[in-house]
Amino acid sequence: MAPAGPSPIDPYTLDRDGLSALLDELGQPGYRAGQVADWLVRGVDDPQAMTDLPLELRTQLEDRFAPARPELVAHTVADEGHTHKLLLRFPDGEAIETVLMLYPRRATVCISTQAGCAMGCPFCATGQAGFRRQLTAGEVVRQVVVADAALRSGSLGGAQLPEGAPDHVTNVVYMGMGEPLANLPATLDSVRWLHEPDGFGLSARGITVSTVGLVPGIRRLAELGLPVTLAVSLHAATDELRDELVPVNRSHPLAELEQEVAAYRRRTGRRVTIEWCLIGEVNDDTDQADRLAAIARRLGAHVNVIPMNPTPGVRWREPSRGRTRRFVDRVRARGAQITLRDTRGRDADAACGQLMASYALGAGTRLPVAVGAAERIEQRGEGGR
């Protein structure tokens, strides 16, 4: 029996050093790595389409590369063409969601790091769908590649992008399916790939990594040495409520999390963002507002408030406009910087907490973890009723 050859490689898992090592192994001069990297950035991973490479090298790379190119299986559009939700399916059949959001001078891609999520936050449809597997660094990067190729061409899924849309990706937020810091190897490697000049060359300040509060992961992200923006999904300002809304709080309570976030800011020099999904009569009362403002002041953090979107399987609902405005005004009056964010993609099921609701849960399904958490909160009289 002939010995097995080298294992196929997803080219998007290779940084510049990895590409250089592969091409050196194939007996190629160093400048070929730059040529291959240029093709990959443009979304071309088929060696036969890399027309400035010698035919022999293209054949060699064809034998070594194992493209894991995702298939676009669903595409919904919202906000008059400025929000695009993509359902991408990888060759093994696993599907994840990516969202492209267009602004006058900015094109932001919201990417996933896991298929599903194991964090169990009861208001999040993705978490209710359960965890299926980790994404590889290549699968994370490919989501940006798909969006960037669409911007370069001016169309996505057969639909023309709005006039004046940027022609390339300018910002990436790790806020899609999954907890980025629970998949550290892929998250850190993909951040490097997106930032390095031979990759996408994105400014580190244009990259945001979100976490529900995995303290060891925050520490590792700081060690990366890049001023990446850290976004902490807080959602509650007391341990009692946060234990229910964000179960990881039981392992890393607020005091520990706040200490690590402060250390992250000192080390990177970057202001941290606090994300707050505002849930009607759950975390929108004056006590939570006052406590949130105090945390934000201590950390010098900016608060982003996003009203919860109605999600199949979860009994909680978005707060009224009046409660939303009172909450935001009270946090601001207590000296914290706060922004009320729009719920981009509501009509495309693309907003926060809805990414997998329609696809995985089905309308009207109530999930046990969400129901149990809601009942415990109600029994305690939480929510400022």
C-alpha positions in Angstrom: 0.0 0.0 0.0 1.4 3.4 -1.0 2.0 5.8 2.0 -0.7 8.4 2.4 0.2 11.9 1.2 0.1 15.1 3.3 -3.3 15.9 4.7 -5.3 18.5 2.7 -5.2 22.0 4.0 -7.9 24.7 4.1 -5.8 27.6 2.7 -7.7 30.1 4.9 -6.1 28.5 8.0 -2.7 29.5 6.8 -1.1 32.8 7.7 1.7 34.3 5.6 4.3 32.2 7.4 2.2 29.1 6.8 1.8 29.9 3.1 5.6 30.6 2.8 6.4 27.3 4.5 4.1 25.4 2.1 5.4 27.0 -1.0 9.0 26.5 0.2 8.2 22.8 0.6 7.0 22.8 -3.0 10.2 24.3 -4.1 8.8 27.7 -5.0 10.3 31.2 -4.5 9.2 33.3 -1.6 7.2 35.8 -3.6 4.7 33.1 -4.6 3.3 33.3 -1.1 2.2 36.9 -1.7 0.6 36.0 -5.0 -1.4 33.2 -3.4 -2.4 35.4 -0.4 -3.7 38.1 -2.9 -6.0 35.5 -4.5 -7.3 34.3 -1.1 -8.1 37.8 0.0 -10.1 38.2 -3.2 -12.1 35.1 -2.4 -10.4 32.8 -4.9 -9.3 29.5 -3.3 -9.3 27.4 -6.5 -5.7 27.1 -7.5 -6.6 26.7 -11.2 -8.1 30.2 -11.1 -4.9 31.7 -9.8 -3.8 32.7 -13.3 -0.5 34.3 -12.4 0.8 31.1 -11.0 2.7 28.5 -13.1 0.5 25.6 -14.2 2.6 23.1 -12.3 2.2 25.0 -9.1 -1.5 25.3 -9.6 -1.7 21.5 -9.9 0.5 21.1 -6.8 -1.8 23.4 -4.8 -4.9 21.7 -6.1 -3.5 18.5 -4.5 -2.7 20.2 -1.2 -5.7 22.5 -0.8 -9.0 21.3 0.6 -11.4 24.1 -0.1 -14.2 24.3 2.5 -16.0 26.9 0.5 -19.5 27.6 2.1 -22.6 27.4 0.0 -25.1 30.3 0.2 -28.4 28.4 1.0 -30.6 31.3 2.1 -30.4 35.1 1.8 -32.8 37.6 3.3 -32.6 41.4 2.9 -33.8 44.1 5.2 -33.5 47.8 5.9 -33.9 48.7 2.2 -31.0 46.6 1.1 -28.6 47.7 3.8 -28.8 44.5 5.9 -28.2 41.0 4.4 -28.5 37.9 6.4 -26.7 34.9 4.9 -27.2 31.2 5.8 -24.0 29.5 4.8 -23.6 25.8 4.7 -20.2 24.1 4.8 -19.3 20.9 3.0 -20.1 18.7 6.1 -23.7 20.1 6.0 -23.3 22.4 9.0 -25.0 25.8 8.6 -24.1 29.1 10.2 -25.3 32.6 9.9 -23.4 35.8 8.8 -24.8 39.3 8.6 -23.5 42.1 6.3 -24.6 45.6 7.4 -24.0 48.5 5.1 -23.5 52.1 6.2 -22.5 55.2 4.2 -18.8 54.7 4.7 -18.7 51.4 6.5 -19.4 47.8 5.7 -19.6 45.6 8.8 -19.7 41.8 8.8 -21.1 40.1 11.9 -19.5 36.6 12.0 -20.0 33.3 13.8 -17.4 31.3 15.6 -19.4 28.2 16.5 -22.3 26.3 15.0 -24.8 26.8 17.8 -23.8 27.9 21.3 -23.2 26.2 24.6 -23.6 29.3 26.8 -27.3 28.8 27.5 -28.4 32.4 27.7 -32.2 31.9 27.8 -33.2 35.0 25.8 -31.0 34.0 22.8 -32.4 31.8 20.1 -29.0 30.6 19.0 -28.2 29.3 22.5 -31.5 27.5 22.6 -30.6 25.6 19.5 -27.7 24.0 21.3 -24.0 23.6 20.5 -23.1 21.5 17.5 -19.4 22.1 16.7 -16.6 24.6 16.7 -15.8 26.4 13.5 -12.2 26.4 12.2 -10.2 29.6 11.7 -10.7 29.1 8.0 -14.5 28.8 8.3 -14.5 32.0 10.4 -12.4 33.9 7.9 -14.4 32.6 4.9 -17.5 34.5 6.2 -15.6 37.8 5.7 -14.3 36.6 2.4 -17.9 35.9 1.1 -19.0 39.4 2.2 -15.9 41.1 0.8 -16.3 39.4 -2.6 -19.9 40.5 -2.7 -18.9 44.1 -2.0 -16.2 44.0 -4.7 -18.8 42.7 -7.3 -21.6 45.0 -6.1 -24.1 42.1 -5.8 -25.0 39.4 -3.3 -27.2 36.4 -4.0 -28.3 37.8 -7.3 -29.4 41.1 -5.7 -27.6 44.4 -6.4 -26.2 46.1 -3.4 -27.3 49.7 -2.7 -25.6 52.5 -4.6 -22.8 54.0 -2.6 -22.1 50.9 -0.6 -18.4 50.4 0.3 -16.5 48.2 -2.1 -14.8 46.2 0.7 -15.3 45.1 4.3 -14.2 47.8 6.8 -15.3 46.3 10.1 -15.7 42.8 11.5 -17.7 42.0 14.7 -17.5 38.6 16.3 -21.1 38.7 17.5 -22.8 36.0 15.4 -23.5 32.4 16.5 -21.4 31.1 19.4 -19.1 32.5 22.0 -15.8 33.6 20.4 -13.7 33.1 23.5 -15.0 29.5 23.9 -13.3 28.8 20.5 -10.1 30.6 21.3 -7.8 29.0 18.7 -10.1 29.9 15.8 -10.9 33.4 17.1 -7.3 34.4 17.8 -6.0 32.9 14.5 -8.8 34.6 12.5 -8.2 37.9 14.1 -4.5 37.7 13.1 -5.5 36.7 9.6 -7.9 39.6 9.2 -5.5 42.1 10.7 -2.1 41.2 9.1 -1.1 43.2 6.0 -0.9 40.1 3.9 -4.4 39.1 4.9 -7.3 41.5 4.9 -5.2 44.3 6.4 -8.1 45.4 8.7 -7.3 47.9 11.4 -7.4 46.2 14.8 -9.7 49.0 15.8 -12.1 47.8 13.2 -12.4 44.4 14.8 -14.7 43.8 17.8 -14.7 40.6 19.8 -17.8 40.0 21.9 -18.0 37.7 25.0 -20.5 36.9 27.6 -17.6 37.1 30.2 -15.2 34.2 29.8 -12.4 35.7 32.0 -9.5 33.4 30.8 -10.4 34.2 27.2 -10.3 37.9 27.8 -6.9 37.5 29.3 -5.7 35.6 26.2 -7.2 38.2 23.9 -5.2 40.9 25.7 -2.1 38.8 25.2 -2.6 39.0 21.4 -1.1 42.5 21.6 -3.6 44.1 19.3 -6.0 47.0 20.2 -9.0 44.9 19.3 -12.3 46.3 20.8 -13.7 44.1 23.5 -17.5 44.0 23.8 -18.9 42.4 27.0 -22.4 41.1 26.9 -23.5 42.1 30.4 -27.3 42.1 30.3 -27.6 42.3 34.1 -25.8 44.3 36.8 -26.4 42.0 39.8 -25.1 38.5 40.2 -28.5 37.2 41.1 -30.1 38.2 37.8 -27.1 37.6 35.7 -26.8 34.0 37.0 -30.2 33.5 35.2 -29.7 35.6 32.1 -26.0 34.7 31.5 -25.3 31.4 33.2 -21.5 31.7 32.8 -21.8 34.3 35.5 -21.9 31.5 38.0 -18.3 30.6 37.1 -17.1 34.2 36.6 -19.2 36.6 38.7 -19.4 40.3 38.1 -16.6 41.4 40.4 -14.1 39.0 38.7 -15.3 40.0 35.2 -15.1 43.7 36.0 -11.5 43.3 37.3 -10.5 41.5 34.1 -12.2 44.0 31.8 -10.3 46.8 33.6 -7.1 44.9 33.1 -7.9 44.5 29.4 -8.4 48.3 29.0 -5.1 49.0 30.8 -3.2 46.6 28.6 -4.6 47.5 25.2 -5.6 51.2 25.7 -9.0 50.4 24.1 -12.3 51.5 25.6 -14.5 48.5 26.3 -18.1 48.3 25.1 -20.9 46.9 27.4 -23.7 45.3 25.4 -27.1 45.3 27.1 -30.0 43.4 25.6 -33.0 45.2 27.2 -35.7 42.8 28.1 -39.2 44.1 29.0 -39.8 44.0 32.8 -36.7 41.9 33.4 -33.6 44.1 33.2 -35.1 47.5 32.3 -35.8 48.9 35.8 -34.2 51.7 37.7 -32.1 49.5 40.0 -30.5 47.8 37.0 -30.0 51.2 35.3 -28.2 52.6 38.3 -26.0 49.6 38.8 -25.1 49.5 35.1 -24.2 53.1 35.1 -21.9 52.6 38.1 -20.1 49.7 36.4 -19.7 51.7 33.1 -18.3 54.7 35.0 -15.7 52.5 36.8 -14.6 50.9 33.6 -14.8 54.0 31.4 -16.9 51.8 29.1 -19.5 52.8 26.5 -22.9 51.1 26.9 -24.8 49.9 23.8 -28.5 49.1 24.6 -30.4 46.9 22.1 -34.1 46.3 22.8 -34.8 42.6 22.7 -36.4 41.3 19.5 -39.4 38.9 19.9 -37.9 35.4 19.5 -39.7 32.1 18.9 -39.3 29.9 22.0 -38.8 32.7 24.5 -41.7 34.2 26.5 -39.9 37.5 27.2 -40.6 40.5 25.0 -39.0 43.8 24.0 -39.6 46.7 26.5 -42.0 49.4 25.7 -40.7 52.6 24.2 -41.4 54.4 27.4 -39.4 52.0 29.5 -36.6 51.9 27.0 -36.3 55.7 27.0 -36.5 55.9 30.8 -33.8 53.3 31.1 -31.4 55.0 28.7 -32.0 58.4 30.2 -31.4 57.2 33.7 -28.1 55.5 32.8 -27.0 58.7 31.0 -28.1 60.9 33.9 -25.9 58.8 36.2 -22.8 59.8 34.2 -22.3 56.9 31.8 -22.0 57.1 28.1 -24.8 55.1 26.4 -26.2 54.6 22.9 -29.6 53.1 22.0 -28.9 51.0 19.0 -31.3 50.2 16.2 -32.3 46.6 15.7 -30.8 46.1 12.3 -32.4 43.3 10.3 -35.5 42.8 12.4 -37.5 42.0 9.2 -34.9 39.5 8.1 -34.5 37.7 11.4 -31.0 39.1 11.5 -31.0 41.1 14.6 -29.4 40.1 17.9 -31.0 37.0 19.4 -32.8 36.0 16.2 -30.1 34.5 14.0 -31.3 30.9 14.4 -34.8 31.4 15.6 -36.6 30.8 12.3 -34.2 28.3 10.9 -33.7 26.0 13.9 -36.5 26.5 16.4 -39.7 27.1 14.4 -42.2 29.6 15.3 -44.1 29.2 18.6 -41.7 26.7 20.2 -40.9 27.4 23.9 -37.6 26.0 25.1 -37.2 24.5 28.6 -34.1 26.5 29.5 -35.8 29.8 28.6 -39.0 28.9 30.3 -37.2 27.7 33.5 -35.1 30.9 33.7 -38.2 33.1 33.2 -40.1 31.3 35.9 -37.3 31.6 38.4 -37.0 35.4 37.7 -40.7 35.9 38.1 -40.8 33.9 41.3 -38.2 36.2 42.8 -40.1 39.3 41.7 -37.3 40.6 39.5 -38.1 43.1 36.8 -39.1 46.1 38.8 -42.8 45.3 38.7 
